[in-house]
C-alpha cells in the first residue's frame, strides 16, 4: 500500500466532517492515517474500546475534552463507526457545541439505518472508497486483475488464493451474520452462492427464491443487504422512450470486486478468451466506471439496455449520453455491433463505444472501437463523460 497513491481526495474545510464508507480491506483506514497523520483514531474493531464506548458513549466527549486544542484542530477518526451507532449522538453534540471535525469510517450504513442512528442531518459529507482503480496501478496485468481482484491486499499478494477465499467467507460472516442483518443464516448462505451464477445477468427473483427456499420479497431484501453493506451495486435498465420492445423492469447486480466474484463462481482464468473471461472483463469495466462516477463526483446514471429480441448494450451512461458495449475479444466483428447500432438509431447518443481487447483504436461507422487501456485513460481524463 505504501507504493500506491489512492486517487480519493478528502479535503475537509474547517468545521466540516465526513463519512467514509467502503467494504473491508479497500484501504480506508490506511488512507485516513496517511492523509491525516496527526488525527486521533478510535478503532472500534478493538474489542476493549468497542465494549467501553458501547456501554458509555459519553466517554468520547470526556476523552476529547482531555486533549489539547492543538490536537483537536485535526479531524477525529472513528473507525468502524457502525459498530457503535449511539456514538453518533455524541459526535453530533461535539460538532454543534465544540466545532470539532470527524471522519467517520465504516463498511455498512445499514446497521446505522436500522438502529435509527443519528446520521448528522447533512452535517457530514459522504465519500466512498473502492478497490484499486487503473490510474493507481500504472502497468495493467489483465489476467492478474481478473483473477486476484483489486482489493489492495489481494492484488499485491503473491499467494492470494487462500486470502481471497478466506476474505469472501469471513466478510460474509462478519458483515452480514455478526451484525445481525439477517436471521435466516442457511437461506442467506444459499442466496450468496446464487449471486455467483446470476452475477451480471438479468435477475430472476422467483428462480433464486426457489433455490434458497424463501420468498421473492426476501430475495429482494437480501440484495438490498448486499447494497447497504457495499458488497455490490444494482444496475437498472435504461428506459427513456420505448419504441422498441425493451426490458424495463429486470435489473442486474454486480459485486464490488471481480476477485470476490471469481471465488463465488469458482472461476480461474488461464487465458484472455472465452465466456468466463468475457464476464470477468465486463465486471472489471463496470468497477472502473462505478469508481470514476464516485471519485469525480459526477454521479451520472449507469444503466444497461436490452430489448426483448435479445439486443443488449452493456452500459448506458448519463441518461443515454454514452453507450458502451464490452467485448473481451481481440477482434470485434461487425455483427457484434448490431446492438449498439440499434441503440444509436433509437437514442442518438453523443458517443458509442466498444471497449475491447484489440490493440489499436479504430472507428466503424458511428462506433468507436477502443482498447480498454485507452478507454481508462480517456475516462479519467474526462474525455468520455
Buried (B, 14 or more C-beta within 10 A) or exposed (E): EEEBEBBBEBEBEEEBBBBBBBBBBBBBBBBBEEBBEEBBBBBBEBEEBBEBBBEEBBBBBEBBEEEEEEEBEBBBBBBBBBBBBBBBBBBBBBBEEEEBBBBBBBBBBBBBEBEEBBBBEEBBEEBBBBBBBBBBBEEEEBBBBBBBBBBBBBBEBEEBBEBBEEBBEEBBEBBBBEBEBBEBEEBBBBBBEBBBEBBBEBBEBEEBBEBBEBEBEBBBBBBEBBBBBBBBBEBBBBEEEEEBEBBEEBBBBBBBBBBBBBBBBEBEBEEBEEEBBBBBBBBBBBBBBBBBBBBBEEEBBBBBBBBEEEBBBBBBBBEBBBBBBBBBBEEBEEEBBEBBBBBBEBBEBEBBBBBBBBEEBEEBEBBBBBBBBBBBBBBBEEEBB
